[in-house]
Amino acid sequence: MGNKNNAASGNLYPEVGAAFSYGWEVLEKNFLPLLLVIIVMMFLGGFSPLFISHNPLGLTFFATLFGVLFFGPVNYGKNWVFLKAARNEEVEVKDMFSVFGPHYWEIVLASLLVSVIIGIGFVLLVVPGIIFLCRLAFVPYLVVDKKYKAVDAISKSWEMTKGFAWTIFDGIVVILYCHSRFHTAFCRHFSGTDMDQRFFCFSLPCR
């Protein structure tokens, strides 16, 4: 993404600075709906810990089902809402639930496979997990927006990110840094307690 104009026109070359700059403009234009999407995700994300906290082993069947069959797909739907915003399309909170349609099971499978692949990668000395995380970054967009089958989306994302893994990794590092600083400032300002905060927008439009 050489510059902001290229991002809007579809001539994309990923650069972290340009992506964040364009993402900030997108956030300004769609602040309220994107904020509501994040609030919904924060609310839904609280259910699994609630289930697990009542189980001494931390292994709750219902929490697992909730994560695989509902939260995972809705998280992909959230990514699609952000993608629509990046494309300057109309954004509606209800779009994040559009995943519950004919392509639902492919979305469930894609979410599950990506989680398992990245999880195994992190078990294998962390570095493979980071590589998988970067190379599979476009799976949510391909499976929801382009209606790819799960395995095909994984293959296509791997192809699309060839040569750009470091760029994606740099973006992730910046996101984590911003998250950490915002989280620290937010908690210190309001209560000094450990609060979960997931509010930051970073998107590379998938054409």
Residue pairs with C-beta under 8 A, 6 or more apart in sequence:
1 7
1 12
1 13
1 14
1 15
1 18
1 19
1 22
1 204
2 11
2 13
2 15
2 18
3 18
4 18
4 21
4 22
4 25
6 12
6 13
6 18
7 18
7 19
7 22
7 86
7 205
8 22
8 88
10 205
10 207
12 204
12 205
12 207
14 164
14 167
14 168
14 204
15 167
16 167
16 170
16 171
16 174
19 171
19 202
19 203
19 204
20 171
20 174
20 202
22 86
23 86
23 201
23 202
23 203
24 201
26 85
26 86
26 88
26 201
26 203
27 34
27 85
27 201
29 85
29 88
30 85
30 91
33 81
33 85
33 91
33 92
33 93
34 81
34 82
34 85
34 91
34 201
35 199
36 93
37 78
37 81
37 82
37 93
37 96
38 78
38 198
38 199
40 78
40 93
40 96
41 74
41 75
41 78
41 198
42 196
42 198
44 70
44 71
44 74
45 71
45 196
45 198
47 63
47 66
47 71
48 60
48 63
48 66
48 67
48 71
51 60
51 62
51 63
51 66
52 58
52 59
52 60
52 63
54 60
55 63
68 108
68 111
68 112
69 108
72 107
72 108
72 111
72 112
72 115
73 99
73 100
73 104
73 107
73 108
73 111
74 96
74 97
74 99
75 111
75 140
76 99
76 107
76 110
76 111
76 140
76 143
76 144
77 95
77 96
77 97
77 98
77 99
77 144
78 96
79 140
79 141
79 144
80 95
80 96
80 98
80 99
80 140
80 141
80 144
80 145
81 91
81 92
81 93
81 95
81 96
82 201
82 203
83 141
83 145
83 203
83 205
83 206
84 90
84 91
84 95
85 91
85 201
85 203
86 203
86 204
86 205
87 205
99 107
99 144
103 143
103 144
103 147
106 143
106 147
106 148
106 149
106 150
107 143
107 144
107 150
109 150
110 139
110 140
110 143
110 150
110 153
110 154
111 140
113 150
113 151
113 154
114 136
114 139
114 154
117 132
117 136
117 154
118 129
118 132
118 133
118 136
119 129
120 128
120 129
121 127
121 128
121 129
121 130
121 131
121 132
121 133
122 128
122 129
122 130
123 129
130 169
131 165
133 172
134 161
134 165
134 166
134 168
134 169
134 172
135 157
135 158
135 161
135 165
136 154
136 157
136 158
136 161
137 157
137 161
137 168
137 204
138 153
138 156
138 157
138 160
138 161
138 206
139 153
139 154
139 157
141 206
142 148
142 152
142 153
142 156
142 157
142 206
143 149
143 150
143 153
145 206
146 153
146 206
148 156
161 168
171 202
171 204
174 202
175 200
175 202
178 200
179 197
179 198
179 200
182 197
182 199
182 200
183 195
183 197
186 195
186 197
187 193
187 194
187 195
